[in-house]
Amino acid sequence: MMTFLRSGLAAIVLVLALPGLSKAHDIKSCKCEDGCYTKQVSNVSCSGGKARFSSKGLPDPDDPIMRGIVGTNQQFPTVHNYDFEILLNPRIASQPTPTEAGPMGVAVNGVPIFDPSTQGPVNKAKGKRPSAFEEGELDVCGGHAGRGDDYHYHIAPKCLIEDLGKKWVDVDKKPIGYAMDGFPIHALGWFNKGNAVEAQLDPCRGMKDDSGNYFYNVKTSSSWDVLNCLTGEPQKFARDRWHHRVDRTGKEITGIPMRFAIKDSMRTSHGRDVCHVTTGMLQGEQLLLTSGKTRRVNAEEGALFYCNKACYGLFFEADKSRKIRGRAIYYDYIVSGCLGGFDVASLRTFTPYEGPAQKRKGPPGTGKRPRQ
């Protein structure tokens, strides 16, 4: 790999030596500067060889997050309390480390960046887990909400990069994020194709700039890969404090994967509650009816919502003991605890299931890091 980097650097120097061309690959190092993060990040400081900052884990409120997803797990992007630590002076390891399903970095808006894969089972034919992008699980910004209602990116944070703009990305050459090994992530060539470095990247999607500083660079076209492996030593870089949503029985909700094409997503505050609403189209699912029979849904518009354990409308998987052929889901609709101001009657909801109580398995315990 080092031979590749040396030859790539030599090629850069040769190009820069041509008349009329200026330096193209001299990245900005600014981990300790407030000006290298968005306003969603707070408490930036540096000590003990690390940069530290905090965030709520949500991007700019004007970003159209969750829109465009066709395969959802009924999660909602909620406020988290992240503390991040990034090495100030990372070093290239003796060999790269493959990424795993889960967090592998953080964007400069304080939103985690995950490995491109889902946490589903490994595809035996391909030898790897499914791609969240290829499975239609990502929104137009490149992210979605995971099992812990944590919004995160799986590919290049497209909306963030557009928000940062050409001057940040291609003129000042500031990072758009940091990998968990401490090396910066850039998007050179996103606005100015003259800065494109795709042909000079190593297998991890990294390279050195003219001053010898290593960095990763996202792919500026589909499939918008961030990085393929970690060139430095992986570090524990994030801590999270949050409260999991629960259902009417007090069990934690992690959602079930379903074919629901999201049209819009919003959240509003009502007293002590923050209500989340997702509207879209349910497609190709088998619904359990109150009568005990099932109905196949080809295409039906409706809303998923959650305010508290006594105010929600969500789908759950039907009890297998009913001997239903294939998977069936039912719509649990409870509004006895909805606070004033949340107009649930204005929502186009699905037909609720009002039969015998369904058995639900509790999810695994919550962790201390962002969850898929």
NUPASE-146495 format. One record per residue (C-alpha): residue number from 1; x, y, z. Coordinates in pm, 1 decimal. Each point is the difference from the previous one (the first is absolute). Last residue first. Example, Ala and Ser with C-alpha at 12.3 -4.5 7.8 and 13.67 -1.06 7.14 Angstrom:
R  num      east     north        up
R    2    1367.0    -106.0     714.0
R    1    -137.0    -344.0      66.0
END
This chain:
R  num      east     north        up
R  372   -2771.7      53.9    1341.1
R  371      92.3     110.1     349.3
R  370     211.3     293.9     115.6
R  369     208.3     -93.6     307.9
R  368     -77.2     -64.3     364.7
R  367    -225.8    -298.2     -56.0
R  366    -365.5     -69.2      52.8
R  365    -109.7    -344.9     112.4
R  364    -129.5    -247.8    -256.2
R  363    -359.6      39.8    -110.5
R  362    -300.3    -136.1     194.2
R  361    -208.3    -260.4    -176.3
R  360    -361.3      84.0     -58.0
R  359    -303.4    -220.7      50.6
R  358    -311.5     137.3    -163.7
R  357    -305.2     102.0     200.2
R  356    -330.5    -134.9    -125.3
R  355    -167.2     203.2    -278.2
R  354     -17.4     374.3     -59.4
R  353     236.5      43.5    -294.5
R  352     -11.1     355.4    -129.5
R  351     -83.6      89.6    -360.8
R  350     278.3     229.9    -119.8
R  349      29.7     369.7      77.5
R  348     -62.7     310.3    -206.7
R  347      93.2     260.6     256.6
R  346    -227.5     294.4      81.6
R  345    -160.1    -190.7     287.4
R  344     340.9     -20.3     168.8
R  343      -5.6     373.9      56.5
R  342     282.4      39.9     250.3
R  341     -81.6     325.8     174.1
R  340    -139.0    -159.4     311.6
R  339     192.1    -303.9     116.7
R  338     -51.4    -349.6    -139.2
R  337     -21.7    -254.6     281.6
R  336    -318.4    -184.3     -99.7
R  335     114.6     -12.2    -363.8
R  334      85.4    -365.5     -63.1
R  333      29.5    -158.1    -344.4
R  332     191.0    -326.7     -46.3
R  331      -3.0     -81.7    -370.7
R  330      55.6    -369.2     -69.1
R  329     266.8    -187.6    -194.2
R  328      -3.9    -337.9    -170.3
R  327     294.6    -215.8    -103.1
R  326     -57.2    -310.7    -205.9
R  325    -292.1    -238.7      31.5
R  324    -170.8      87.2     325.1
R  323       6.4    -274.4     258.0
R  322    -128.2     227.9     276.0
R  321     290.2    -109.6     220.2
R  320     232.1     225.4    -202.7
R  319    -130.3     307.7     185.1
R  318     -39.8     291.4    -238.9
R  317     290.3     237.5     -65.1
R  316     -58.3     354.6     118.5
R  315    -113.0     307.5    -191.3
R  314     -19.8     341.6     162.7
R  313    -258.6     260.8     101.6
R  312      92.9     178.2     319.4
R  311    -126.6     181.1     307.9
R  310      -0.8    -201.2     321.7
R  309     371.5     -87.6       8.7
R  308      90.0     352.7    -110.0
R  307     -11.5     221.5    -309.9
R  306      33.7    -250.5    -287.5
R  305    -133.1       6.0    -355.2
R  304     -28.3    -209.6    -315.4
R  303    -224.4     144.0    -267.9
R  302    -196.4    -131.9    -295.6
R  301     -14.6     -69.2    -371.3
R  300     -85.0    -346.5    -128.8
R  299     159.5    -198.0    -283.0
R  298     -19.8    -375.9     -53.4
R  297    -122.0     -95.2     345.8
R  296     -78.0    -369.6      49.4
R  295    -272.8     -62.8     255.9
R  294       6.2    -243.7     289.7
R  293    -273.6    -164.8     204.9
R  292     -18.1       8.7     379.8
R  291    -312.4     214.8      -3.4
R  290     201.8     293.1     136.8
R  289     207.8      -8.9    -317.3
R  288     359.7    -115.4     -46.0
R  287     160.4     183.8    -290.0
R  286     217.8    -159.3    -269.5
R  285     244.1     247.5    -156.3
R  284      66.1      79.3    -367.0
R  283       7.4     377.8      30.0
R  282     -67.0     254.6     272.5
R  281      26.9     352.5    -142.2
R  280     118.5     300.9     196.4
R  279     -33.5     228.0     297.6
R  278     234.3      12.9     299.5
R  277    -102.8     182.5     316.8
R  276     207.8      55.4     313.1
R  275    -147.6     165.7     308.6
R  274     230.1     153.8     261.1
R  273    -183.5     -17.1     330.1
R  272      39.9     205.9     318.1
R  271    -240.1     267.2    -124.3
R  270     -60.0     -62.5    -369.0
R  269     313.0      23.2    -213.5
R  268      -4.9     -77.6    -372.5
R  267     185.4    -248.1    -221.5
R  266     -16.0     -53.3    -373.1
R  265      52.4    -261.3    -270.2
R  264    -124.6      -4.3    -359.4
R  263     -59.8    -235.1    -290.8
R  262     142.5    -318.6     147.4
R  261     -46.3    -318.8    -203.4
R  260    -103.8    -273.5     244.4
R  259     111.5    -352.6     -75.1
R  258      73.8    -127.7     349.0
R  257     289.2     -58.0     240.0
R  256    -125.5     -25.3     358.6
R  255      33.6     264.2     269.5
R  254     235.7      23.6     297.2
R  253    -265.2      73.4     259.9
R  252      87.8     -56.0     364.6
R  251    -259.5    -176.5     211.3
R  250    -212.0     206.5     240.6
R  249    -324.9    -179.3     -83.0
R  248    -139.9     297.3    -195.2
R  247     317.6      16.7    -208.4
R  246     339.8     141.8      94.3
R  245     236.0     250.6    -164.0
R  244     361.8     -19.5     112.9
R  243     157.3     272.3     210.1
R  242     332.0     156.5     -98.3
R  241     363.6      45.9      97.5
R  240     269.7     -69.4    -259.9
R  239     375.3     -43.6       2.2
R  238     218.8      17.1    -309.1
R  237     365.9     -44.8    -105.7
R  236     122.7    -338.6     105.8
R  235     296.0     -23.2    -235.0
R  234      78.3    -190.3    -319.5
R  233     374.8      -0.3     -87.1
R  232      69.8     176.2    -328.3
R  231     -73.4     -99.0    -358.9
R  230    -361.3     -91.5      73.4
R  229    -185.0    -183.7    -276.2
R  228    -233.4      75.1    -289.1
R  227     -58.3     370.5      55.1
R  226    -284.6     241.7     -74.6
R  225    -167.4    -159.0    -301.8
R  224    -233.8     223.8    -204.4
R  223    -158.2    -287.8    -199.0
R  222     -53.2     202.3    -224.9
R  221     221.0     303.0     -61.7
R  220     244.2     212.4     201.9
R  219     165.3    -293.9     174.5
R  218     113.7     118.3     338.5
R  217     362.5      92.0      64.5
R  216     213.5    -131.5     284.9
R  215     297.4     192.5     135.6
R  214     373.7     -36.2      63.4
R  213     216.3     307.7      46.5
R  212     330.3     -17.1    -189.8
R  211      18.4     370.0     -82.8
R  210    -116.1     -44.1    -360.8
R  209    -298.3    -206.4     117.0
R  208      13.7    -367.6      89.4
R  207    -256.3    -255.9    -117.9
R  206    -312.5    -183.1     116.0
R  205    -286.6    -200.0    -147.3
R  204      90.5    -312.6     203.7
R  203     132.9    -168.6    -317.0
R  202     228.5     302.4     -69.5
R  201    -127.1     314.0    -168.5
R  200     171.8     162.4    -298.2
R  199    -263.9     -68.1    -269.1
R  198    -276.5     149.2     215.5
R  197     191.1     322.8      65.3
R  196    -230.0     256.6    -163.8
R  195     104.8     359.9      68.0
R  194     -58.4     110.2    -360.4
R  193    -349.9    -140.9      36.9
R  192     -85.0     301.4     214.0
R  191    -321.3     -48.1     198.3
R  190      44.1    -349.9     144.5
R  189     362.0     -21.6    -117.5
R  188     146.4     -15.6     348.6
R  187    -251.0    -146.1     246.1
R  186     216.2     -41.9     309.7
R  185      21.5    -240.1     295.8
R  184     261.7      71.3     265.1
R  183     216.2    -267.7     167.2
R  182     -67.4     -70.9     367.3
R  181     -34.6    -380.3     -12.2
R  180    -375.8      33.3      52.4
R  179     -26.7     194.3    -325.8
R  178     -48.9     375.7       2.0
R  177    -247.3     222.1    -184.2
R  176     -65.3     249.8    -279.3
R  175     362.6     113.0      17.0
R  174     106.8     348.1    -119.0
R  173     141.9      45.5    -349.7
R  172     -13.6     382.5       9.8
R  171     -94.5       4.2    -369.1
R  170    -159.0    -341.2     -70.3
R  169    -200.6     -86.3     311.7
R  168     -45.8     319.3     201.3
R  167     -12.5     236.7    -300.7
R  166    -218.0    -237.0    -202.9
R  165    -278.7     -35.1     252.4
R  164     -47.1    -116.0     357.7
R  163    -372.4     -47.0     -63.4
R  162      67.8    -210.6    -311.6
R  161     240.5    -214.9     199.9
R  160    -256.4     -35.8     278.9
R  159    -271.3    -100.4    -246.6
R  158     222.3    -268.4    -154.8
R  157     134.6    -158.9     316.9
R  156     216.6    -254.1    -187.9
R  155    -138.7    -348.1      71.7
R  154    -138.9    -176.8     307.0
R  153     -99.9     317.4     186.7
R  152    -153.9      10.0     347.6
R  151    -321.8      90.0     181.2
R  150     -33.6    -181.0     330.7
R  149    -349.9    -128.8      73.9
R  148     181.1    -281.1     189.5
R  147     -68.6    -253.0    -270.9
R  146     122.7     233.3    -269.7
R  145    -128.7     324.7    -152.8
R  144     105.2      60.3    -359.2
R  143     284.1     141.4    -207.8
R  142     125.7      94.0    -345.8
R  141    -168.0     340.9     -31.5
R  140    -268.9    -124.3    -240.0
R  139     -98.1    -265.1     253.4
R  138     152.0    -342.5      49.3
R  137    -162.7    -342.7      39.8
R  136     -35.6     -77.8    -370.8
R  135     175.2    -337.1      32.3
R  134     284.4     118.7    -225.7
R  133      77.7     290.2     233.1
R  132     -17.6    -209.4     317.8
R  131     237.4    -250.0    -163.1
R  130     -73.0    -360.0      94.8
R  129     252.3    -186.2     217.1
R  128     297.5    -172.6    -157.4
R  127     107.3    -328.4    -160.8
R  126    -169.5      78.9    -330.0
R  125    -171.8    -339.1     -43.0
R  124     -40.0     -61.5     372.3
R  123    -161.5     339.3      61.2
R  122      95.6      78.0     359.5
R  121    -296.2      50.1     230.6
R  120    -137.8     351.7      60.7
R  119     195.1     265.7     186.1
R  118      -3.3     225.0    -305.9
R  117     308.1      79.4    -203.5
R  116     150.7     333.7    -100.8
R  115     194.7      34.3     329.8
R  114    -144.5     283.1     204.0
R  113      59.1     374.9      22.2
R  112    -121.7     165.0     320.3
R  111    -161.8     347.8     -11.2
R  110     195.8     272.2     181.5
R  109     -30.0     257.8    -278.7
R  108     365.4     -56.2     -95.2
R  107     -83.1    -361.9     -86.4
R  106      92.6    -285.8     230.8
R  105     183.0    -327.5     -50.0
R  104     -19.0    -378.4     -24.0
R  103    -331.1     -75.4     167.6
R  102    -162.5    -340.9     -59.5
R  101      27.2    -298.7    -231.5
R  100     373.5     -64.2      -2.5
R   99     290.7     172.9    -172.6
R   98     304.6    -196.6    -110.6
R   97     327.7     103.9     167.7
R   96     293.0     104.9    -219.2
R   95     356.2    -124.5      66.6
R   94     306.2     130.3     182.0
R   93    -208.1     291.3     124.8
R   92      16.5     357.5    -130.7
R   91      19.9     238.5     291.0
R   90    -252.0     237.9     150.1
R   89     110.7     338.4     138.8
R   88    -297.5     182.8     147.8
R   87    -192.3    -314.9      85.7
R   86    -377.5      55.9       2.0
R   85    -222.7      -9.2     307.9
R   84    -378.7      37.3     -31.1
R   83    -270.7      59.7     260.7
R   82    -351.4     -67.3    -122.8
R   81    -332.6      83.4     163.8
R   80    -281.9    -125.5    -219.8
R   79    -300.9     184.3    -140.8
R   78    -225.8    -210.6    -219.2
R   77     -10.6    -119.0    -360.4
R   76    -302.7    -235.8     -11.1
R   75       4.5    -376.5     -47.5
R   74    -258.2    -197.8    -189.1
R   73     251.8    -249.8    -145.2
R   72     -21.8     142.5    -350.4
R   71      45.7    -125.0    -356.2
R   70    -102.3     260.4    -258.9
R   69     190.0     300.0     140.4
R   68     -41.5     313.0    -214.1
R   67     -46.9     243.8     285.1
R   66     160.6     -94.7     332.4
R   65     191.2     331.3      17.4
R   64     -97.6     298.2    -214.6
R   63     270.3     232.5     144.9
R   62    -159.7     321.1     132.2
R   61      44.4    -109.2     363.2
R   60     379.9      -7.8     -52.0
R   59     122.1    -341.5     111.1
R   58     -95.7    -192.8     316.8
R   57     236.3    -184.6     234.5
R   56     -52.2     226.8     300.6
R   55     366.1      98.8      -5.7
R   54     320.1      14.3     204.3
R   53     366.4      70.0     -65.1
R   52     346.3    -125.4      91.2
R   51     330.2      13.2    -189.4
R   50     261.5    -235.6     139.5
R   49     372.1      -0.9      84.8
R   48     -53.3      67.2     369.1
R   47    -189.5     319.6     -65.1
R   46    -219.1     157.2    -269.1
R   45    -338.1     167.5      30.8
R   44    -325.9      40.3    -192.8
R   43    -294.5      31.9     238.9
R   42    -273.7       5.8    -265.8
R   41     -89.4    -148.1    -340.0
R   40    -332.8      69.4    -177.2
R   39     140.1     343.4     -92.1
R   38     219.3    -164.4    -262.6
R   37     361.6     -99.9      57.9
R   36     328.5     128.4    -144.5
R   35     -57.7     353.9     125.0
R   34       0.5    -120.7     360.1
R   33     369.8     -79.8     -41.9
R   32     172.2    -288.6     180.2
R   31     -22.2    -255.7    -281.1
R   30     127.5     250.4    -255.7
R   29     235.5    -161.4    -252.8
R   28     -76.7     135.7    -349.1
R   27     100.3    -216.9    -296.0
R   26     273.5      70.0    -253.5
R   25    -106.1    -181.7    -314.7
R   24     -45.5     237.0    -292.9
R   23     305.8     221.4      12.8
R   22      -8.1     243.5    -289.5
R   21      15.5     -61.1    -374.2
R   20     113.5     258.9    -256.8
R   19     319.9    -179.1    -101.9
R   18      25.6    -375.9      77.4
R   17     179.8     -85.1     324.4
R   16    -324.7     -78.7     172.1
R   15     -56.0    -294.4    -234.4
R   14     339.2    -149.0      79.7
R   13     -50.3      49.6     374.3
R   12    -332.7    -182.3     -19.7
R   11     151.8    -291.3    -190.0
R   10     274.1     -27.2     260.0
R    9    -262.2     -11.7     272.7
R    8    -176.3    -288.3    -174.4
R    7     329.3    -187.8     -36.4
R    6      71.9      46.9     369.1
R    5    -351.8    -100.3     100.1
R    4       8.9    -317.1    -208.0
R    3     336.3     -95.7     146.5
R    2    -146.8      55.6     348.4
R    1    -281.9    -243.6     -79.5
END
